[in-house]
């Protein structure tokens, strides 16, 4: 699993961050956002286009699924792939 975080600093407790960093099945990528979900036109997640917010570099990452979390205050800007 890859965990993307849009900033370099984390607000989680140090012990929780240490657990994520030490977990062998979690890759942590700071300063990275999802720029585009690939496959939306076919209504199927086929990958993600990721963007490094510091360098602007974009790269595709194959993925069969994804999960987003937005703080409650930012959720009004989120829409589903089906347009609702």
Buried (B, 14 or more C-beta within 10 A) or exposed (E): EEBBBEEEEBEEEEEEBEEBEEEEEEEBEBBBBBBEBBBEEEEEBBBBBBBBBEEEEEEEBEBEEEEEEEEEEEEEEEEEEEEE
